[in-house]
């Protein structure tokens, strides 16, 4: 029987930790807010709860006297959630940049089986057939709002390092400006057809050297002139635009194109557009909305970044848990006589457990808030670049969103719960006589 009781005492806390962590991750914030409200009502309306509040008040009031040991918990947890939020902010920023690059009003057509524009090749005959589809909108002159486009990876020196990086050079025609309405010329002018001129995105200008308006650079053994700069608020800002015919001649692509981007006459016409293209025996292509296309492009790297963030955060969280355990065990040891006296005069184990847990969760919440503030100040809006589409670099901004701040706070409180549970149980179960002698 004693062995069974000892086993239960060892297994039960572990089960409580597992159940808590699963519930904590799964529950939405309204449910968690409800739990906090129930805890407050318990402490205000029940005798046991009021005892817990009294013990917690004494412990919290003495925190300034234990500033050194308490700061170990705060700083450790702040480091965990700060790193976690930074990595997740990278994933959110990358996904937001790609997701904002498309909409439901435009469609993109690639060669069948191609996962990205840089891997797609459409013949001149296929392009001609695609732009004649009746689902494509027309302008005032009756011309289809369709932009056959060609993509190549161009080497440009990175800003600051001088090493070559890969930039997407997009060959387009005059219709591209009407199809892609998010693109706004903010400096200089558009390139002239038939000339080696470039219009570059602001994101590319931030990441690479020599892309200022008026500068010349060598691409494909030819000298090009930067004549304008544009903004779009999406992944297109990481690109350089030029006349498609000149790009094709420079990089020996003939009359082929990588994709056709078209504005639909009706956003609901995407189904009919796909069916029309599938029914043409001359075509082996796949069409989708640009929003769906860029969502797919972001999935893999976003998933990888989230996994890295969770793995790194988990490893750091283990260290923070041990720091919290050491700190709270030391706190319980220094307050052994006080806790033993309270239990001797009638305080039960539950108020003691709740008080120690509340103190630990308060320190954890402080760490979560500090970590969130540091992550927001250092990383929100920070510009970075990474590979996109397997070849070219994409410039994007970190985004520390309210959801990420809440996620970091949940991690902090989870670490505090695990780090405070076992010291709290020890404080509540240590025999009174032994605690008084130890003190």
Secondary structure, DSSP 8 states (H G I E B T S, - for coil): -HHHHHHHHHHHHHHHHHHHHHHHHHS-HHHHHHHHHHHHHHHHHSHHHHHHHHHHHHHHHTGGGGHHHHHHHHHHHHHHHHHHHHHHHHHHHHHHHHHTT--TTEEEEEETT-SSGGG--B-HHHHHHHHT-TTB-B-TTS-B-EEEEEEEEEEEEBTTT--EEEEEEEEE-TTHHHH-TT-EEEEE----TTS-EEEEEHHHHHHBSS-STT-EEEETTEEEEEEEEEE-SSGGGGEEEEEHHHHHHHTT-TT-BSEEEEEBSSGGGHHHHHHHHHH-TT--EEEEEHHHHHHHHHHHHHHHHHHHHHHHHHHHHHHHHHHHHHHHHHHHHHTHHHHHHHHHTT--HHHHHHHHHHHHHHHHHHHHHHHHHHHHHHHTT-EEEEEETTTEEEEEE----HHHHHHHHHHHHHHHHHHHHHHHHHHHHS-HHHHHHH-
